[in-house]
Amino acid sequence: MASNGSATVRELVVEAAAAINRSRSIDHWQPSLARYDAEELMSEALGEPLTPEARRSRLAAAQRRRFATMVARRIAGEPVAQIAGHFLFRGLDLRVRRGVFVPRVSSELLADEAIRAVRRRRNRRVAVDVATGTGPVALAVAHEVKDGDVWGVDISATAIALCRDNARRLGIGNVHFRVSDMLDALPSDMRGAVDVMTIHPPYVARGDLRILPREIRDFEPLHSLTDGSDDGLGLVRRLAADAHAWLRPGGVLLVEIGTYLSRKTQATLRHAGLADVAWTRDALGVTRVISGRRPR
């Protein structure tokens, strides 16, 4: 990193992106991500968005040191959201922390599908997000469906505490979070009353943990990566089997999954007796969300 203060913000971003791109601790699945990471970290160092004017400016000494430190942490594999301490999800600025799964932009599609499905329902609108993590999907649904009754559950007490903190800070009052092994802690009167159920499961197969990039393996809690099954679909099978007892007739289960597990996930939902099994692709044409309905 340039340290003499002569480099502009734009030049420092280019230099940082090149260094991030060389890191072997990061999964460089899309070439533009290194530049995105560098720009996000620079915005944090500046304390403001990267406007054209800001790109032409030069950093103060303290800002240069902060930026260099953050870039070094990213090169070591630490996710940008953990470095910054927050993540923007569908316009909601969520706090994040070590020990809780970092939200992904890809989950915005899951939230979008859930919001569409909830809005189609009449009367009381109930949504449940399983393995909610930081709570991005539950919070987005509650924020955008004001009359919805939204629940988020996670086996981690640390995650649920963070979810509640995010809800309070954002002023979202129609969402409830509980520590729960899957659906066990939900109120019993919600059985047969849920319109939409979502999950971004820990779908890494047990035997594949050792080949994960360091940015995932070393910085995400183990329970958020794998359910310990041989195929990564253990929790999906459990939730699909339980869906009949909790969903309303016509209610939908939405599963965000790795594209390589799309067909197996579809088969899992069909095997559990869910109908109208379908898939939704993201803007890149990649299958991200599998859906199934409780028969009417």
Secondary structure as UniProt FT lines:
FT   HELIX           9..22
FT   TURN            31..32
FT   HELIX           33..46
FT   HELIX           52..56
FT   HELIX           61..75
FT   TURN            76..77
FT   HELIX           80..84
FT   STRAND          86..89
FT   TURN            90..91
FT   STRAND          92..95
FT   TURN            98..99
FT   TURN            105..106
FT   HELIX           107..120
FT   STRAND          125..130
FT   TURN            133..134
FT   HELIX           136..144
FT   TURN            146..147
FT   STRAND          148..154
FT   HELIX           157..170
FT   STRAND          175..179
FT   TURN            182..185
FT   HELIX           188..190
FT   TURN            191..193
FT   STRAND          194..199
FT   HELIX           206..211
FT   HELIX           214..217
FT   TURN            218..219
FT   HELIX           222..224
FT   HELIX           234..246
FT   STRAND          247..256
FT   HELIX           259..261
FT   HELIX           262..271
FT   TURN            272..273
FT   STRAND          275..281
FT   TURN            283..284
FT   STRAND          287..293
//
